[in-house]
Amino acid sequence: MTGMTSTARPFLNRRLAEFGTTIFAEMSALAAATGAINLGQGFPDTDGPEEVREAAVRALRDGRGNQYPPGPGVPELRTAIADHQLRRYGLSFDPDTEVLVTAGATEAIAATLLALLEPGDEVVALEPYYDSYAACIAMAGATRVPVTLRPDPGQARFRLDLDELRDAVTGRTRLLLINTPHNPTGTVLTREELTAIAELAVERDLLVVTDEVYEHLVFDEAEHVPLATLPGMRERTVTIGSSGKTFSFTGWKVGWVTASPGLVTAVRSAKQFLTYVSSGPFQYAVAEALALPDSYFADFRADMRVKRDLLAAGLADVGFAVFRPAGTYFVTTDIRPLGESDGFAFCRSLPERAGVVAIPNAVFYDHREEGAPFVRFAFCKRVSVLEEAATRLKALAG
């Protein structure tokens, strides 16, 4: 009788019951089953710099990191992260007390939210958002409060309504969760928008967690402004970075947190009970990657801009309404000009119809109806792959 009672209850707890299998796993499996070109999941199809890969091999052979590395991360990488923040943004961090290495940005997000939130706290986040945000807020027992970025067709971008953001903050709000450059919309928040966010955080005494993993992928006239550089934000901001998006080694899972000593100590308290440590030899390689000359970052950005333009033009030729991203490596499209309105149905049928996989943006929304007609394509692929995808998508116009 006891066994029957225990198995009658769902195994997954209520906080996570709404999530299930991620859309990325579903669409990647669909790509494999159909032979479709996978423009859904955001990973490059080529490796990053050869010298960085060789640095990892050298670390392996030299026995550096093959056993447990230090919990906060190897000193060489923590110093390289601090140097990067100072050189790029004028932000000074103590590598011993204000830098924490994590198993990718996803663990950084999880550890930060688990450390800083109490059950019942509210988290204001920009919708649509990376799916781990919602799951981690739920695991912390907190409540997410979405503020929706809405399309501005005249500017071919998504915009933040600052009045709506201010109205979303209540007496229960603990922190703001900000992502810029923004996945999936490609929006890069302007200095004016970020200044308003900073002023709100200071006025209401809020913590801010800012996901800046696409910091080196901004295009045209867009500017990446770290929130921690603005007045009053250095002591209340947890900044999350990642090597995967900048150096195209997403499988290495090396991310980091930079913040004031008290915040880093809090995040480390949670992180030590998640992975404890990870990516030992890769940490040494990423330390060398962060010291690459400015020309690497400029060339990387220029290469991705070419790929963005190629895919955006191909999508527009087919008839999609295209929101040309100012950052990241994703293009968001509106499928309504094609006579479609359900992004989930469209993406599930697209491999058979055109031999291409994309992601329905609605999965990133609490308000599913807001994201229903939008579909995301990744352009972090070889030019030949993007050209073939554009050719295949022409089947939709026929």
C-alpha positions in Angstrom: 0.0 0.0 0.0 2.8 2.4 0.8 4.5 1.7 -2.6 1.2 2.4 -4.4 0.8 5.7 -2.5 4.3 7.0 -3.3 4.1 6.2 -7.1 0.7 7.8 -7.4 2.3 11.2 -6.8 4.1 12.8 -9.8 7.9 12.4 -9.5 8.7 16.0 -10.6 8.0 18.6 -8.0 5.4 21.3 -8.8 8.0 24.1 -9.2 9.5 22.4 -12.2 6.4 20.6 -13.6 5.8 23.3 -16.2 9.2 23.0 -17.9 9.6 19.4 -19.1 12.0 18.7 -21.9 13.6 21.9 -23.4 12.5 23.0 -26.9 16.2 22.8 -27.9 16.3 19.1 -27.2 13.1 18.5 -29.1 14.1 20.5 -32.2 17.7 19.1 -32.3 16.2 15.6 -32.2 13.9 16.6 -35.0 16.8 17.9 -37.0 18.7 14.6 -36.5 15.7 12.5 -37.5 14.9 14.5 -40.7 18.4 15.5 -41.8 17.3 19.2 -41.6 19.8 22.0 -41.1 19.7 22.9 -37.5 19.4 26.7 -37.1 17.6 26.2 -33.8 20.2 25.7 -31.1 22.8 28.4 -30.6 26.1 26.7 -31.1 28.7 27.3 -33.9 29.5 24.5 -36.4 33.2 25.3 -36.4 35.7 25.5 -33.5 37.2 28.7 -32.2 40.8 29.9 -32.5 43.4 27.1 -33.0 45.8 28.7 -30.4 43.1 28.4 -27.8 42.4 24.8 -28.6 46.1 24.1 -28.4 46.3 25.8 -25.0 43.7 23.3 -23.7 45.7 20.4 -25.1 48.9 21.8 -23.6 47.2 22.1 -20.2 46.0 18.5 -20.4 49.5 17.2 -21.3 51.1 19.3 -18.6 48.7 17.9 -16.0 47.1 21.3 -15.2 43.5 21.0 -14.2 43.2 17.2 -14.6 42.4 17.0 -10.9 39.9 19.2 -9.1 40.8 22.9 -9.7 40.3 25.5 -6.9 36.6 26.0 -6.1 36.6 29.7 -7.2 38.4 28.8 -10.5 42.1 28.7 -11.3 44.0 31.9 -10.4 45.2 32.4 -14.0 41.6 32.5 -15.3 40.3 34.7 -12.5 43.1 37.2 -13.2 42.4 37.1 -16.9 38.7 37.8 -16.3 39.6 40.7 -14.0 42.1 42.0 -16.6 39.4 41.7 -19.4 36.9 43.7 -17.4 39.4 46.4 -16.6 40.8 46.7 -20.2 37.4 46.6 -21.9 35.2 48.6 -19.5 37.4 50.2 -16.8 35.9 47.9 -14.2 38.3 46.9 -11.5 37.7 43.6 -9.8 39.9 41.7 -7.3 40.5 38.3 -8.9 40.6 36.6 -5.4 37.4 38.0 -3.9 35.3 39.4 -6.8 35.6 36.8 -9.6 34.0 33.3 -9.6 34.4 30.7 -12.4 31.3 28.6 -13.2 30.2 25.7 -15.4 29.1 28.0 -18.1 26.7 30.9 -17.8 23.8 28.6 -17.1 25.4 27.5 -13.8 26.2 31.1 -13.0 22.6 32.1 -13.4 21.4 29.1 -11.3 23.9 29.7 -8.5 23.2 33.4 -8.4 19.4 33.1 -8.3 19.5 30.2 -5.7 21.9 32.3 -3.6 20.1 35.6 -3.7 16.4 34.7 -3.6 14.1 33.7 -0.8 10.8 32.0 -1.4 8.2 34.6 -2.2 10.6 37.1 -3.7 9.8 38.6 -7.0 12.2 38.8 -10.0 11.5 41.2 -12.8 12.9 39.8 -16.1 12.7 40.9 -19.7 10.4 38.7 -21.7 11.1 36.8 -23.9 13.9 35.2 -21.9 16.4 32.4 -22.0 14.5 29.4 -20.6 16.8 28.7 -17.7 15.8 32.0 -16.1 12.3 30.8 -15.5 13.4 27.4 -14.2 16.0 28.8 -11.9 13.6 31.3 -10.4 11.2 28.5 -9.8 13.8 26.3 -8.2 14.5 29.2 -5.8 10.8 29.4 -4.9 10.6 32.9 -6.2 8.1 34.5 -8.6 9.0 35.8 -12.0 7.4 39.0 -13.2 7.9 39.4 -16.9 8.2 42.8 -18.7 7.7 42.2 -22.4 10.0 43.6 -25.1 7.6 44.5 -27.9 8.3 44.7 -31.6 8.8 48.0 -33.2 8.4 47.2 -36.9 9.3 50.7 -37.9 12.8 50.2 -36.4 12.9 46.4 -37.0 13.8 45.8 -33.3 12.2 45.0 -30.0 11.8 47.8 -27.4 11.7 48.0 -23.6 8.9 50.1 -22.1 10.6 51.7 -19.2 7.3 52.8 -17.6 6.1 49.2 -17.7 9.4 48.1 -16.1 8.9 50.7 -13.3 5.3 49.6 -12.7 6.4 45.9 -12.4 8.5 46.7 -9.3 6.7 46.1 -6.1 7.6 45.9 -2.4 8.3 42.1 -3.0 10.8 42.7 -5.8 14.2 41.4 -4.9 16.1 41.8 -8.1 16.0 42.7 -11.8 17.3 40.1 -14.3 18.6 41.9 -17.3 20.0 40.4 -20.5 21.8 42.5 -23.1 22.7 41.8 -25.8 19.3 40.1 -25.6 18.5 36.5 -26.5 16.3 35.8 -28.5 15.4 39.2 -29.9 18.9 40.5 -30.7 18.1 43.8 -28.9 21.0 45.7 -27.4 19.8 48.0 -24.6 20.9 51.6 -25.1 22.9 53.6 -22.7 19.8 55.7 -22.0 17.7 52.6 -21.3 20.4 51.1 -19.0 20.8 54.4 -17.2 17.0 54.3 -16.4 17.3 50.7 -15.2 20.2 51.7 -12.9 18.3 54.7 -11.5 15.3 52.4 -10.7 17.6 49.8 -9.0 19.2 52.5 -6.9 15.9 54.2 -6.0 14.2 50.9 -5.0 17.4 49.3 -3.5 17.3 46.3 -5.9 19.9 43.8 -6.8 20.5 43.4 -10.5 21.7 40.2 -12.3 22.9 41.0 -15.8 23.6 38.3 -18.4 26.1 39.7 -20.8 27.3 36.5 -22.5 27.0 38.1 -26.0 29.0 41.2 -25.0 31.4 40.8 -27.9 28.7 40.3 -30.5 27.2 43.8 -31.1 26.9 45.1 -34.6 26.6 48.3 -36.6 26.2 51.3 -34.2 25.2 49.3 -31.2 27.3 49.6 -28.0 27.5 47.2 -25.2 27.4 49.0 -21.9 28.0 46.8 -18.8 25.4 47.8 -16.2 28.1 47.7 -13.5 29.8 50.7 -15.0 26.8 53.0 -14.3 26.5 55.2 -11.1 25.4 53.2 -8.1 25.6 49.8 -9.8 29.0 48.4 -9.0 28.0 47.2 -5.5 24.5 45.8 -6.5 25.2 44.1 -9.8 26.1 40.5 -10.5 27.6 40.4 -14.0 27.6 37.0 -15.8 30.0 36.2 -18.7 30.9 33.2 -20.8 33.7 32.0 -23.0 31.4 29.8 -25.1 29.8 32.6 -27.1 33.0 34.6 -27.5 35.4 31.9 -28.5 33.1 29.3 -30.1 33.9 26.5 -27.6 30.4 26.0 -26.2 31.1 22.5 -25.0 33.9 23.6 -22.6 31.3 25.2 -20.3 33.4 28.0 -18.8 31.5 30.9 -17.5 32.0 33.4 -14.7 30.5 35.9 -12.3 32.0 39.3 -11.4 30.6 41.3 -8.4 31.4 42.8 -5.1 32.9 40.4 -2.5 29.7 39.9 -0.5 27.7 39.0 -3.7 30.5 36.7 -5.0 30.7 34.9 -1.6 26.9 34.4 -1.7 27.0 33.0 -5.2 29.9 30.7 -4.4 28.0 29.3 -1.4 25.4 28.0 -3.8 27.8 27.1 -6.7 29.8 24.8 -4.5 26.8 22.5 -4.1 26.0 22.4 -7.8 29.1 21.4 -9.8 31.7 22.3 -7.1 34.3 22.6 -9.9 34.5 21.9 -13.6 36.5 22.3 -16.9 39.9 22.3 -15.3 42.2 22.3 -18.3 39.8 24.5 -20.3 40.1 27.2 -17.6 43.8 27.6 -18.5 42.9 27.8 -22.2 40.2 30.4 -21.7 42.7 32.5 -19.6 44.8 32.7 -22.7 41.8 33.4 -25.0 40.8 36.4 -22.9 44.3 37.9 -23.6 43.9 37.6 -27.4 44.5 40.9 -29.2 41.7 43.3 -30.0 41.9 42.2 -33.7 40.5 38.8 -32.7 37.3 40.3 -31.2 36.9 42.7 -34.2 37.3 39.9 -36.7 34.9 37.6 -34.9 32.3 40.4 -34.8 32.8 41.2 -38.5 32.5 37.5 -39.5 29.2 37.2 -37.5 27.9 40.4 -39.0 28.4 38.9 -42.5 26.5 35.8 -41.5 23.8 37.8 -39.9 23.3 39.8 -43.1 23.3 36.7 -45.3 20.7 34.9 -43.3 18.5 38.0 -42.8 18.5 38.7 -46.5 17.6 35.1 -47.3 14.7 35.1 -44.8 13.4 38.4 -46.1 13.5 37.1 -49.7 11.3 34.2 -48.6 8.7 36.6 -47.1 9.5 36.6 -43.4 9.3 40.0 -41.6 12.9 40.2 -40.2 14.0 41.9 -37.0 17.7 42.5 -37.8 19.6 41.9 -34.6 21.9 44.5 -33.1 23.6 41.8 -31.1 23.8 38.0 -30.4 23.8 35.4 -33.2 20.0 35.0 -33.6 17.5 36.5 -36.0 13.9 36.8 -34.9 11.3 36.7 -37.6 7.5 37.2 -37.9 5.8 34.4 -39.8 2.5 36.3 -40.3 3.5 37.6 -43.7 3.7 33.9 -44.8 0.1 33.4 -43.7 1.2 31.6 -40.5 0.5 32.6 -36.9 1.4 29.6 -34.7 5.2 29.5 -34.2 5.1 26.0 -32.6 3.2 24.4 -35.4 5.4 26.2 -38.0 8.6 25.1 -36.4 7.5 21.5 -36.0 6.5 21.3 -39.7 9.4 23.3 -41.0 11.9 20.3 -41.2 9.5 18.4 -43.5 8.5 21.4 -45.5 11.9 23.0 -46.0 14.6 20.9 -44.4 15.4 23.6 -41.7 15.0 23.7 -38.0 14.2 26.9 -36.0 12.9 27.7 -32.5 9.5 29.1 -31.7 9.9 32.3 -29.6 6.8 31.6 -27.7 8.7 29.1 -25.6 10.6 32.1 -24.1 7.4 33.9 -23.0 5.1 33.6 -20.0 2.5 35.4 -22.2 2.6 32.8 -25.0 0.3 34.8 -27.2 2.8 37.7 -27.3 5.4 35.4 -28.8 3.2 33.2 -30.9 4.0 34.6 -34.4 7.8 34.9 -33.8 10.5 32.4 -34.8 14.2 32.4 -34.1 17.0 31.3 -36.4 20.7 31.0 -35.4 23.3 32.3 -37.9 26.4 31.1 -36.0 27.0 28.6 -38.8 29.3 28.3 -41.8 28.4 30.5 -44.8 27.8 27.4 -47.0 25.3 26.1 -44.4 23.5 29.4 -44.2 23.3 29.6 -48.0 21.9 26.1 -48.3 19.3 26.9 -45.5 18.3 30.1 -47.4 17.9 28.0 -50.6 15.8 25.4 -48.8 13.6 28.0 -47.2 12.5 29.2 -50.7 10.2 26.2 -50.7 7.9 28.2 -48.4 7.5 30.9 -51.0 6.4 28.3 -53.6 
